[in-house]
Amino acid sequence: MTHDHHEHYEHDEHDHTMPTLDAAQHRQEAVALFNLVWEYLGEKSRTPQDDDQMIHAAHASRWHWSHGGDAAGPEQLAVGEWQCSRVYSVLGRGEPALHHARAALRICEESDLGDWVLAAAYEAEARASAVAGDSDAAREWLARARAAAAEIEDPEDRVVIEADLATIAV
């Protein structure tokens, strides 16, 4: 059976235009998808299809943040990369987990982000390194993450990061 992908288009060329969303709508979609990923992560009996949907939602959330205008700065982009890394780490996929952890850290460094966002990027590096089987790197990143977490200004943010760090096995 052959499939002519052009039969679904009015033109011979693919139309790559997107429906027009304003920055606020992109932000709304990013937040909704981000929260959906956390629902998937909290699900104790995810199916392989759920895992795929979780990956798609994490990437879609990050993509929408990249179109969020003034409502989406480097912090949101770094957190989006961090969430992608977390998803891949939870699924045991080291290479993409490392890729997104490094992207989160790069955004933090380029934008001079600190506090909990930097600690989260270090946490992602530690978790992804552990998943990828690099225990030495995981221990080094975990030490950096713990040091950064100790410097987090808001005690509630510090507790969240420290709880995440406690779940990394190295």
C-alpha positions in Angstrom: 0.0 0.0 0.0 1.4 3.4 -0.9 0.6 6.6 0.8 0.6 9.9 -1.0 1.0 12.4 1.8 0.1 15.2 -0.7 -3.4 14.0 -0.9 -4.2 15.7 2.3 -3.0 19.1 1.2 -4.6 21.5 -1.1 -1.2 22.5 -2.6 1.7 20.5 -3.9 3.9 22.1 -1.2 3.5 21.5 2.5 2.0 24.4 4.3 4.1 25.1 7.4 2.2 28.0 8.7 0.9 27.7 12.2 -2.4 28.9 13.6 -1.7 32.3 15.1 -1.4 32.2 18.8 -0.4 35.2 20.8 2.2 35.1 23.5 -0.4 34.7 26.3 -1.9 31.7 24.5 1.5 30.1 24.1 2.1 30.7 27.8 -1.2 29.1 28.6 -0.5 26.1 26.5 3.0 25.8 27.9 1.7 25.8 31.5 -1.1 23.3 30.8 1.3 20.9 29.1 3.9 21.3 31.8 1.3 20.4 34.4 0.1 17.4 32.3 3.7 16.1 32.3 3.6 16.2 36.1 0.4 14.2 36.1 2.0 11.6 33.9 5.1 11.5 36.1 2.9 10.9 39.1 1.0 8.1 37.5 2.1 4.8 39.0 1.0 2.6 36.1 1.9 4.4 32.9 1.6 2.5 29.7 4.2 2.8 26.9 1.6 5.0 25.1 1.4 7.2 28.2 5.2 7.5 28.2 5.2 8.6 24.6 2.5 11.2 25.3 4.5 12.4 28.3 7.5 13.0 26.1 5.4 14.8 23.5 3.8 17.0 26.1 7.2 17.9 27.6 8.6 18.9 24.3 5.4 20.8 23.3 5.5 22.7 26.6 9.1 23.7 26.0 8.2 24.7 22.4 5.3 26.9 23.5 7.6 28.6 26.0 9.9 29.5 23.2 7.0 31.5 21.6 5.8 33.1 24.9 7.2 36.5 24.2 7.7 38.7 27.3 5.9 36.1 29.4 8.6 33.5 28.8 12.2 34.4 29.6 15.3 32.3 30.1 14.0 30.9 33.4 11.0 29.3 31.7 13.1 27.9 28.9 15.6 26.4 31.3 12.8 24.8 33.3 11.3 23.5 30.1 14.6 21.8 29.3 14.9 20.6 32.9 11.5 18.9 32.6 12.4 17.2 29.3 15.5 15.9 31.0 13.5 14.6 34.0 11.1 12.8 31.7 13.9 11.1 29.8 15.6 10.2 33.1 12.4 8.7 34.5 12.2 6.6 31.4 15.8 5.5 31.7 16.9 7.2 28.5 20.3 8.7 29.4 21.4 10.3 26.1 18.3 12.6 25.7 18.2 13.2 29.4 21.8 14.5 29.3 21.1 16.5 26.2 18.2 18.4 27.9 20.1 18.8 31.2 23.0 20.4 29.3 20.5 22.7 27.5 19.0 23.7 30.8 22.4 24.4 32.3 23.6 26.3 29.2 20.5 28.6 29.4 21.3 29.2 33.1 24.9 30.1 32.4 24.2 32.3 29.3 21.4 34.2 31.2 23.2 34.3 34.5 20.3 32.5 36.2 21.0 31.3 39.8 19.0 30.2 42.8 16.6 27.3 42.4 16.7 27.3 38.6 20.5 26.7 38.6 20.2 24.1 41.3 17.5 22.3 39.2 19.8 22.3 36.2 22.6 20.7 38.3 20.0 18.2 39.6 19.1 17.4 36.0 22.8 16.9 35.2 23.2 14.6 38.2 20.1 12.5 37.5 20.8 12.2 33.8 24.4 11.2 34.5 23.3 8.5 36.9 20.8 7.2 34.3 23.5 7.3 31.6 25.7 5.1 33.9 28.3 7.8 34.7 28.4 7.5 38.5 31.5 9.8 38.8 29.8 12.6 36.9 26.5 12.0 38.8 28.3 12.4 42.2 30.1 15.6 41.0 26.8 17.1 39.7 25.0 16.0 42.9 27.6 17.8 45.0 27.2 21.0 42.9 23.4 20.7 43.1 23.5 20.3 46.9 25.8 23.3 47.3 23.5 25.4 45.0 20.4 24.2 46.9 21.9 25.4 50.2 22.0 28.9 48.7 18.4 29.0 47.5 16.7 32.0 49.0 13.1 30.8 49.3 12.9 27.9 51.9 10.0 26.3 50.0 12.0 26.2 46.8 15.0 24.8 48.7 12.8 22.0 50.2 11.6 21.0 46.7 15.1 20.8 45.2 16.5 19.0 48.2 13.6 16.4 47.9 14.5 15.9 44.3 18.1 15.5 45.1 17.3 12.8 47.7 15.8 10.6 44.9 19.0 10.4 42.9 20.8 7.1 43.4 24.6 7.3 42.8 
